[in-house]
Amino acid sequence: MTHVPDTLLERLLEARKKHHLPSQVRPLAQAFAPQLLGVLFPHFAASVVCSEDAVTEDVIELGESLARLERSIATLHETMPEKLVERFLAALPEVHARLEEDARAIFDGDPAARSIDEVILTYPGFYALALYRLAHALHRLGLPLLPRLLTEHAHEKTGIDIHPAATIGRRFCIDHGTGIVIGETCVIGDDVKLYQGVTLGAVTVEKALADKKRHPTLEDGVIIYAGATILGGGTVVGKNSIVAGNAFLTVSVPPNSIVSRRSEVRPRSTTATLEELDWVI
């Protein structure tokens, strides 16, 4: 029989006492993610019955799952949001409407997409964005921990890392997506498009800046191509600008600009051709 050293036993027991977390939280969250998506989009459901009674039952079961998660998380926190389940269910129609807009934007923005159903079923960008929007709704209601568990579940499955506290506008399009990082205090406007490998991060990661805006702002209509890095809470990419692939940006740029890989900023011409841009796709 293997002997367990006393020093190891003492350390592990102390760690478990200090960091006690109900063992069911993570598996409940991992089961909750596909359940959420399956209620909103039949594409993700194990089985679909198209009747009012069936939909009602699915929503009730979803609420019960959220209530179980809420009770588990409550053991770690002194205060929890009031009427969480009711308020979350009330927020779902708007979340669903925004996700339908996102799916359409991804379809319209990708010549390879053959249908919106294909986008919903197969595109990692849509999957990550769907769980982000649901997690963001829970974050806004004040629920701790679960929003991060949901977005980390999406991160594990897709390679796309979106903090649930980030603010993302309507008709957001992620193409390919792998390696995208969107930080906690990012503000992203409407009709923005990101390609794979984009980082929207902070210049510094000092803990003292936790309550400050550390991540960039992308205004409406911005396109960020593959591998670009944009850093800093004061960095604003102006409306309808393009940031080319592999660009590294830590300063703001005015609306209607093109940022090249050499971080040059020049006016964006409405007649720009593909050859004039630094595309990296």
Secondary structure by P-SEA (a helix, b strand, c coil): cbbbbaaaaaaaaaaaaacccccaaaaaaaaaaaaaaaaacccccccccccaaaaaaaaaaaaaaaaaaaaaaaaaccccccaaaaaaaaaaaaaaaaaaaaaaaaaaaccccccaaaaacccaaaaaaaaaaaaaaaaaacccaaaaaaaaaaaaaccbbbccccccccccccccccbbbbcccbbbbcbbbbccccccccccccccccccccbbbbccbbbbccbbbbbccccccccbbbbccccccccccccbbbbcccccccccccccccccccccc
